[in-house]
Amino acid sequence: MSEGAPPAPILDVRGLKVSIAGPPGLQIVRGVDLTVRPGEVHALMGPNGSGKSTLANAIAGSPAYVVDEGCVYFQGEDITQLSPDERARRGLFLSFQYPTAIPGVTMVNLLRASLKARRGTEPPAREFLTELRETLAALKMDESFARRYVNEGFSGGEKKRAEILQLGMLKPTVAVLDETDSGLDVDALRTVAEGVNALRTPDVGILIITHYERILNYVTPDFVHVLVDGRIVRSGDAALAKRIEAQGYDPILREVNQEAATVAVAAGGDK
Amino acid sequence: MAKGELQGISGQATLAADPYGERDVVHAARGDSEPPWLIDRRAEGARAFAATAMPTPALRPWRYTDVSSLAIEDHALHPPALRVEADLPPGAYAGTIAEALDSRAEVVRSHLGSLVASTEGRFVAANAARWNAGVLVHLPRGSAVERPIVVEVTAADVPAGAPSALLPRILVVAEERSEATIVVRLRSGDGPLLVPAVAEISCADHALVRLLLDGGWGAQTREFTTLRARLGRSATLEVATLAIGGRLVKQTLESLLEGEGAHSEFRGVALGDGDQHFDFVTLQDHLGPRTTSNVEIKAALAGSSRSVYYGITRVEETAAGAAAEQENRNLLLSRHAKADSDPVLEILTSEVIRCGHGATVGPVDQEALFYLQSRGLDERTALQFLVAGFFDPVARRIPLEGLGDELAAAVHAKLASADLS
């Protein structure tokens, strides 16, 4: 990296508050700031229920959530009000924690349609098939996989690989990976991590959302954030992930509670 | 007859415009030099037509399809174009019934009207009297037709101002251990067209018949089809119906599973927009032991289109060891689309292997929609994929090359402009 001003963020989350759509409108993400610049890999960690998946889905524009406050900027553009497909066509990709089955739609047809949507033109047939074969091989997936209905009857590991297959074919500018490592055995984890590393170039930003640090043994993050109760309470480098690996979330949770108590006392003292 | 006499009193012009009256029917059949027995059958159809009232919503299969304002007699006969393409083994026949009257009169005579009687209802009676697109497929014992037999019935140039009628009559006689796939492509122009159709399928022991009804109708066509099949021992019938065009499509599909181990499948897809109306009625009558049946009807509805399904799986006392599955699924693609579904089981024996039925009506899976959108597909494109995907398993069950792609293309084309609001 050259000296001077850092490159402009490609993903910038500003003061984001997100609730579940529909009553009772429970707020899950309660003020998150997160800046991802080109070439960076960020890991967002946190205990269950801390709001990691909600944040990922809100960034992708899921209609299951509503943004109460704050903005999501993609390459400087406010995309908070854009539809999920408009975001995707700009180069945002979400790898789902629980990829849903799309009965009757084959993986190869989905990939072709996605690429067409992204580029505005039909991908050349020969080039597309060559790339598909190479990506499948890199992920140690059989070619028959592409002819199956998307995620239908896939095992947990196959679903995650299928997400990485799409990631590899679509080559997004920003990839948000929502617990892509969960439910994988060591070999599958390594394969998936290789797929992520292959995407790691100076132009691409990656946000890895994970409960455990396992995947971070294969994909070294530049930044690690800890999300608790819908807020980022700690940010650091890879050492933070190592600390969580060694101690779990409890010490951090205790510190956070203590700080909150101190703030409360200080606030009381001001009166 | 009373009606005909009244019209006779009221004047010559009215009399001439009664194409389903016995006098006109007999006159036309003689003009076509049809054999006396056939002229008698047509006359019988005309008498049944005169004696039968239009069905009313009080009859269960007609509850959601009100035809009380429809006057069949106002629809003048429209001469269709009929084309049959087949690569047949010696002895087999696929062509018009008219031509078959010379070469295999006995086959026609013994099967025409043997499964669907002219007295069953007004549409059927009209067909018995005036069918004008007759197709016979005759498969002698042991003959297997490898390539699909393609039948095209086309009513082009239907006049815009004058209601017309096209009356297809399909007769399939599959003798023991014969086998064929028959594709019936039905096409019409934009003018108002009424299509009372009848299909009779006889599957002898171990015969296998696959029939695809591809209804590529114009916007003002109303189809009323009665299809009935009788199956012998270990015979198999697979019927698939594609309803994409037309203003109203009502199909009654029935199988009489008489022989031990007989099997029937009725599969259908309907894609509606505007005020299109689809109505499917199915009956699988399990008479023989160990008979099996499957029904799978799927509708995707945009605009204020509507689908109705009423199906009965009946397992008679004599059908020990029977198994049946019956499924109707409806996707609502707009707020004003509507579907009514009523699958019924009537089981009269305690020795049933399994008997299932299910019905669903609802919008597309929102998670699936978000998934596709997150991959860059706009909402309409995503819906095109979801609907094509919804139909794809049905298309895959029909062993006809290119059908899946053809159906997907039709879905994409129709939904490109459909009302999805």
Chai-1 contact restraints between the chains, C-beta under 6 A:
chainA,res_idxA,chainB,res_idxB,connection_type,confidence,min_distance_angstrom,max_distance_angstrom,comment,restraint_id
A,A60,B,S374,contact,1.0,0.0,6.0,A-B,restraint_1
A,S62,B,F370,contact,1.0,0.0,6.0,A-B,restraint_2
A,P84,B,F370,contact,1.0,0.0,6.0,A-B,restraint_3
A,P84,B,Q373,contact,1.0,0.0,6.0,A-B,restraint_4
A,P84,B,S374,contact,1.0,0.0,6.0,A-B,restraint_5
A,D85,B,Q373,contact,1.0,0.0,6.0,A-B,restraint_6
A,D85,B,G376,contact,1.0,0.0,6.0,A-B,restraint_7
A,D85,B,L377,contact,1.0,0.0,6.0,A-B,restraint_8
A,D85,B,D378,contact,1.0,0.0,6.0,A-B,restraint_9
A,A88,B,S374,contact,1.0,0.0,6.0,A-B,restraint_10
A,A88,B,R375,contact,1.0,0.0,6.0,A-B,restraint_11
A,A88,B,G376,contact,1.0,0.0,6.0,A-B,restraint_12
A,R89,B,G376,contact,1.0,0.0,6.0,A-B,restraint_13
A,L94,B,S374,contact,1.0,0.0,6.0,A-B,restraint_14
A,T100,B,E367,contact,1.0,0.0,6.0,A-B,restraint_15
A,T100,B,A368,contact,1.0,0.0,6.0,A-B,restraint_16
A,T100,B,Y371,contact,1.0,0.0,6.0,A-B,restraint_17
A,I102,B,A368,contact,1.0,0.0,6.0,A-B,restraint_18
A,P103,B,G389,contact,1.0,0.0,6.0,A-B,restraint_19
A,G104,B,G389,contact,1.0,0.0,6.0,A-B,restraint_20
A,G104,B,F390,contact,1.0,0.0,6.0,A-B,restraint_21
A,G104,B,D392,contact,1.0,0.0,6.0,A-B,restraint_22
A,V105,B,F385,contact,1.0,0.0,6.0,A-B,restraint_23
A,V105,B,G389,contact,1.0,0.0,6.0,A-B,restraint_24
A,A113,B,L377,contact,1.0,0.0,6.0,A-B,restraint_25
A,S114,B,R375,contact,1.0,0.0,6.0,A-B,restraint_26
A,S114,B,G376,contact,1.0,0.0,6.0,A-B,restraint_27
A,A117,B,G376,contact,1.0,0.0,6.0,A-B,restraint_28
A,A117,B,L377,contact,1.0,0.0,6.0,A-B,restraint_29
A,R118,B,G376,contact,1.0,0.0,6.0,A-B,restraint_30
